[in-house]
Amino acid sequence: MISIEDFDKVEMRAGTVIDVKDNKKSRNPAYVVTIDFGEKIGVKKSSAQITTLYKPEDLVGTQVICCVNLTPIYIGSVKSEVRILGTESEQGVVLLRPTELVRNGDKVF
């Protein structure tokens, strides 16, 4: 278990997907997802293994929830700056998304 203080260190924000491309250098099928988090955080990239349920054209313009304060990691040649949140479900990764339109950068708590 983690403490509430540790949980409070995790910064989750809403952002809008502005571009999606195949991550051709990833070992597993993945997309390079470019997400706009608004003026304060800016535009960030993530490599995400979400190809089972989502097509690039269906993701552009949708909002997702991401952890934005993790140390970036390289997946293939892509610097993954944020972690897109989703559930690991029978049918594949199901993205966590706001049910209403929110501002890019809005904090999740």
C-alpha positions in Angstrom: 0.0 0.0 0.0 1.0 3.6 -0.6 0.2 6.6 1.6 -2.1 9.3 0.6 0.9 11.6 0.5 2.5 9.3 -2.1 -0.7 9.2 -4.1 -0.9 13.0 -4.1 2.5 13.1 -5.8 1.0 11.5 -8.9 -0.1 14.3 -11.3 -2.9 13.2 -13.6 -4.2 15.6 -16.2 -6.7 15.6 -19.1 -5.4 16.3 -22.6 -6.6 16.2 -26.2 -5.0 13.8 -28.7 -3.8 15.8 -31.7 -1.8 13.2 -33.6 -1.4 9.4 -33.7 1.2 7.5 -35.7 2.5 3.9 -35.6 5.6 3.4 -33.3 7.5 1.3 -35.8 10.4 0.7 -33.5 8.4 -0.7 -30.6 8.8 -4.4 -29.8 5.0 -4.7 -29.4 2.4 -2.9 -31.6 2.1 0.6 -30.3 1.2 4.2 -31.3 3.1 7.4 -30.8 0.3 9.6 -29.4 0.8 13.4 -29.3 -1.4 15.1 -26.6 -2.1 18.8 -25.9 -2.3 19.5 -22.2 -2.8 23.3 -22.6 -0.6 26.3 -22.0 0.9 25.3 -18.7 2.1 21.8 -19.6 2.2 22.0 -23.4 2.2 19.2 -25.9 3.7 15.9 -24.9 4.2 12.5 -26.6 3.5 9.0 -25.3 4.1 5.5 -26.8 1.0 3.5 -26.0 0.1 -0.2 -26.7 -3.6 0.6 -27.5 -3.7 -0.7 -31.1 -6.2 -3.6 -30.3 -9.2 -1.4 -29.7 -8.3 2.0 -31.2 -7.5 3.3 -34.7 -5.4 6.5 -35.1 -8.2 8.4 -36.9 -10.7 7.5 -34.0 -8.3 8.9 -31.3 -7.5 12.3 -32.8 -9.7 14.9 -31.1 -10.6 12.7 -28.1 -9.6 13.5 -24.6 -7.5 11.1 -22.4 -6.3 11.0 -18.9 -2.5 10.8 -18.4 0.1 10.8 -15.7 2.3 13.8 -16.6 5.0 13.8 -13.9 6.8 10.5 -14.5 10.4 10.3 -15.6 10.4 10.0 -19.5 11.4 6.7 -20.9 12.4 5.7 -24.4 10.2 3.1 -26.2 12.0 2.3 -29.4 13.2 5.6 -30.5 10.3 7.5 -29.0 10.7 9.6 -25.9 7.5 8.8 -23.9 6.9 11.8 -21.8 3.6 10.9 -20.2 1.7 7.7 -19.4 -1.8 7.4 -20.9 -4.1 5.7 -18.4 -6.3 2.8 -19.2 -7.6 -0.5 -17.8 -6.0 -3.8 -18.7 -9.2 -5.6 -19.8 -10.2 -8.8 -21.5 -10.7 -7.0 -24.8 -7.4 -5.0 -24.5 -6.5 -1.6 -23.0 -9.5 0.6 -22.5 -8.6 4.2 -22.2 -9.7 6.4 -19.3 -11.5 9.4 -20.7 -13.6 12.3 -19.3 -17.4 11.8 -20.0 -17.7 15.6 -20.5 -15.4 18.0 -22.4 -12.9 19.5 -20.0 -10.1 22.0 -20.5 -6.7 20.6 -21.5 -4.5 20.4 -18.5 -7.4 20.0 -16.0 -6.2 18.0 -12.9 -7.6 14.7 -12.0 -8.0 14.0 -8.3 
